[in-house]
Amino acid sequence: MTPIKLILVDDHAVVRSGLRRLLELNKCIDVIAEADCGELAYQRYGEL
């Protein structure tokens, strides 16, 4: 099964870190990038 790839977006670094740790426990989810705002997330999406 191919893992779900996602970009984690939240303006609080601590929240992103906690969510990433929880999501990484699930082998079906792959956090490929992080961003602190929608604009940066959109830019990272284009790069990936």
KENU-331813 format. One record per atom (N, C-alpha, C, O): residue number from 1; residue in one letter; atom name; y, x, z. Coordinates in steps of 0.2 Angstrom, whole numbers. Example, Ala and Ser with C-alpha at 12.3 -4.5 7.8 and 13.67 -1.06 7.14 Angstrom:
2
> 1:A:N:-28:66:39;
> 1:A:CA:-22:62:39;
> 1:A:C:-16:66:39;
> 1:A:O:-17:71:42;
> 2:S:N:-11:64:35;
> 2:S:CA:-5:68:36;
> 2:S:C:0:64:39;
> 2:S:O:6:67:40;
END
This chain:
48
> 1:M:N:-6:4:0;
> 1:M:CA:0:0:0;
> 1:M:C:6:4:0;
> 1:M:O:7:9:4;
> 2:T:N:11:3:-4;
> 2:T:CA:17:7:-5;
> 2:T:C:22:4:1;
> 2:T:O:23:-1:2;
> 3:P:N:25:9:4;
> 3:P:CA:29:8:10;
> 3:P:C:36:5:7;
> 3:P:O:38:6:2;
> 4:I:N:39:0:11;
> 4:I:CA:45:-3:10;
> 4:I:C:50:3:11;
> 4:I:O:50:6:17;
> 5:K:N:55:4:7;
> 5:K:CA:60:9:8;
> 5:K:C:66:6:9;
> 5:K:O:68:1:6;
> 6:L:N:70:8:15;
> 6:L:CA:76:5:16;
> 6:L:C:81:10:19;
> 6:L:O:80:15:21;
> 7:I:N:88:8:18;
> 7:I:CA:93:11:20;
> 7:I:C:96:8:26;
> 7:I:O:97:2:26;
> 8:L:N:96:11:32;
> 8:L:CA:98:8:38;
> 8:L:C:106:9:39;
> 8:L:O:108:14:38;
> 9:V:N:109:3:40;
> 9:V:CA:116:3:40;
> 9:V:C:118:0:47;
> 9:V:O:117:-6:48;
> 10:D:N:122:3:51;
> 10:D:CA:126:1:57;
> 10:D:C:131:6:59;
> 10:D:O:131:12:57;
> 11:D:N:137:3:61;
> 11:D:CA:142:7:63;
> 11:D:C:141:11:69;
> 11:D:O:146:15:71;
> 12:H:N:136:10:73;
> 12:H:CA:135:13:79;
> 12:H:C:129:18:78;
> 12:H:O:123:16:77;
> 13:A:N:130:25:79;
> 13:A:CA:125:30:78;
> 13:A:C:119:29:83;
> 13:A:O:113:30:81;
> 14:V:N:120:27:89;
> 14:V:CA:115:26:94;
> 14:V:C:111:20:92;
> 14:V:O:104:20:93;
> 15:V:N:113:15:89;
> 15:V:CA:110:9:87;
> 15:V:C:105:11:81;
> 15:V:O:99:9:81;
> 16:R:N:108:15:76;
> 16:R:CA:104:17:71;
> 16:R:C:99:21:73;
> 16:R:O:93:21:70;
> 17:S:N:100:26:78;
> 17:S:CA:94:30:80;
> 17:S:C:89:26:83;
> 17:S:O:83:28:82;
> 18:G:N:90:21:87;
> 18:G:CA:85:17:90;
> 18:G:C:81:13:86;
> 18:G:O:75:13:86;
> 19:L:N:85:10:81;
> 19:L:CA:81:6:76;
> 19:L:C:77:10:71;
> 19:L:O:71:8:70;
> 20:R:N:79:16:70;
> 20:R:CA:75:21:66;
> 20:R:C:69:23:69;
> 20:R:O:63:23:66;
> 21:R:N:69:24:76;
> 21:R:CA:63:26:79;
> 21:R:C:58:20:80;
> 21:R:O:52:21:79;
> 22:L:N:61:14:80;
> 22:L:CA:57:8:80;
> 22:L:C:53:7:74;
> 22:L:O:47:6:73;
> 23:L:N:57:8:68;
> 23:L:CA:55:7:62;
> 23:L:C:50:12:60;
> 23:L:O:45:10:56;
> 24:E:N:51:18:62;
> 24:E:CA:46:23:60;
> 24:E:C:39:22:63;
> 24:E:O:34:26:61;
> 25:L:N:39:18:68;
> 25:L:CA:32:17:71;
> 25:L:C:28:13:66;
> 25:L:O:22:13:67;
> 26:N:N:31:9:62;
> 26:N:CA:27:5:57;
> 26:N:C:26:9:50;
> 26:N:O:31:11:47;
> 27:K:N:20:11:49;
> 27:K:CA:19:15:43;
> 27:K:C:20:11:36;
> 27:K:O:20:15:31;
> 28:C:N:22:5:36;
> 28:C:CA:24:1:30;
> 28:C:C:31:2:29;
> 28:C:O:33:-1:24;
> 29:I:N:35:5:33;
> 29:I:CA:42:5:32;
> 29:I:C:44:13:32;
> 29:I:O:42:17:36;
> 30:D:N:48:15:27;
> 30:D:CA:51:21:26;
> 30:D:C:58:21:26;
> 30:D:O:61:19:21;
> 31:V:N:62:24:31;
> 31:V:CA:69:24:31;
> 31:V:C:71:30:27;
> 31:V:O:70:36:29;
> 32:I:N:74:29:21;
> 32:I:CA:76:34:17;
> 32:I:C:83:37:18;
> 32:I:O:84:42:15;
> 33:A:N:87:33:21;
> 33:A:CA:94:35:22;
> 33:A:C:97:31:28;
> 33:A:O:95:26:30;
> 34:E:N:103:34:30;
> 34:E:CA:107:30:35;
> 34:E:C:114:30:33;
> 34:E:O:116:34:29;
> 35:A:N:118:25:35;
> 35:A:CA:125:24:33;
> 35:A:C:128:21:39;
> 35:A:O:125:17:42;
> 36:D:N:135:22:40;
> 36:D:CA:138:19:45;
> 36:D:C:143:13:43;
> 36:D:O:146:10:47;
> 37:C:N:143:12:36;
> 37:C:CA:147:6:33;
> 37:C:C:143:4:27;
> 37:C:O:140:8:24;
> 38:G:N:145:-2:25;
> 38:G:CA:142:-4:18;
> 38:G:C:144:0:12;
> 38:G:O:140:1:8;
> 39:E:N:150:2:12;
> 39:E:CA:153:6:7;
> 39:E:C:149:13:6;
> 39:E:O:147:15:0;
> 40:L:N:147:16:11;
> 40:L:CA:143:22:11;
> 40:L:C:136:21:9;
> 40:L:O:133:24:6;
> 41:A:N:133:15:12;
> 41:A:CA:127:13:10;
> 41:A:C:126:12:3;
> 41:A:O:121:14:0;
> 42:Y:N:131:8:0;
> 42:Y:CA:131:7:-7;
> 42:Y:C:131:14:-11;
> 42:Y:O:128:15:-16;
> 43:Q:N:135:19:-9;
> 43:Q:CA:135:25:-12;
> 43:Q:C:128:29:-12;
> 43:Q:O:126:32:-16;
> 44:R:N:125:29:-6;
> 44:R:CA:119:32:-5;
> 44:R:C:113:28:-9;
> 44:R:O:109:32:-12;
> 45:Y:N:114:22:-10;
> 45:Y:CA:109:18:-14;
> 45:Y:C:109:21:-21;
> 45:Y:O:104:22:-24;
> 46:G:N:115:22:-23;
> 46:G:CA:116:24:-30;
> 46:G:C:114:31:-31;
> 46:G:O:111:33:-36;
> 47:E:N:114:35:-26;
> 47:E:CA:111:42:-26;
> 47:E:C:104:42:-26;
> 47:E:O:101:47:-29;
> 48:L:N:101:38:-22;
> 48:L:CA:94:38:-22;
> 48:L:C:90:34:-27;
> 48:L:O:84:33:-27;
END
